[in-house]
Amino acid sequence: MNGNAIFRPQDTAVLSITAVDAPVVKTSAEFDEIIGDSYGRNGLRPGMLAALAGISERRWWDEGYDFVDGAIDAGRAAIAEAGIDHERIGLVVNTSVSRSYLEPSIAVRVHHELGLATSCLNFDLTNACLGFVNGMQLAATLIDAGQIDYALIVDGEGSRVPQENTLAHLSSADATAEDILTQFATLTLGSGAAAMVLGRASAHPEGHRLVGGVSRAASHHHELCVGDFDKMSTDAQGLLVAGMSLAEDLWKDAAGEFDWSDMDRYIVHQVSRVHTSKTAEALGIDKDRIPLTFPTLGNVGPAAVAITLAKEAAALQRGDRVLMMGIGSGLNMTCLELAW
């Protein structure tokens, strides 16, 4: 493998990982009822969200509380759990796909609300559903370089507005079968937030060290999944096939540097039942070692991997090997090993 695809942080550890669940539960049965007439008119059967995707429900934020509020609350909890002085945080990166406006960055509000130091770098980093893992890579680089002592990665996602818009469109009399199939992925999304504090492993032996990882791109597939402020249009089958091909290529390339055949946990990006099963089959992964959050939370974008890790953390033992597996439309993929 050429270039900088392989990375090995030297002195960076995860000090805390937290998740915040959005409180409003929206079931797939509710969505099916809303667009039921369109299903029937176009010769489609309801139940695809639960039966095919394996998503029985997802969550929305309350009115008046949005995804940025979730990111702030998750960040505050992560700082408290890490037990560090918030004024020593030298970097805060927001990795959310969701946004209500083009500028300024979401990170500036997070920085302000958390009372971080004026010397703390703050900006957004977006790379579809891979953003959170990319934020960890960047933070590790700055920590290893000695430029910062601590980094905070946050992500808040809100699916309410795009799903309300999509449900309105798909329940209309002119909605076609193609509309339903290409916008199906929008209905699999969920709302939630996560945050992580990283610091120097040598100063925090209780932390969970970043061992290393591999990244790989397949950007010729950049048109398979395109989202805007209102909805997401996806070639679901094309995306699945291309994603599996990318994952297999990365796995083969990584084998010369890392043995990931027998990890204690595989924290994969949470998309659907089909995606998870195909990933496990293609890479020879034990499905029992893949904790799932998509059945009740849906696909929470780049926050999904972090949320899943946060919810699994209590079950992990010291010394467990954990592999974070992020993939983002575009396509890009990164696998990052943690020594728990």
Secondary structure, 3 states (H helix, E strand, C coil): CCCCCEECCCCEEEEEEEEEECCEEEEHHHHHHHCHHHHHHCCCCCCHHHHCCCCCEEEECCCCCCHHHHHHHHHHHHHHHHCCCHHHEEEEEECCCCCCCCCCCHHHHHHHHCCCCCCCEEEECCCHHHHHHHHHHHHHHHHHCCCCCEEEEEEEECCHHHHHHHHHHHCCCCCCHHHHHHCHHHHHECCEEEEEEEEEHHHCCCCEEEEEEEEEECHHHCCCEEECCCCEEECHHHHHHHHHHHHHHHHHHHCCCCCCCCCCEEEECCCCHHHHHHHHHHHCCCHHHCCCCHHHHCECCCHHHHHHHHHHHHHCCCCCEEEEEEEECCCEEEEEEEEC
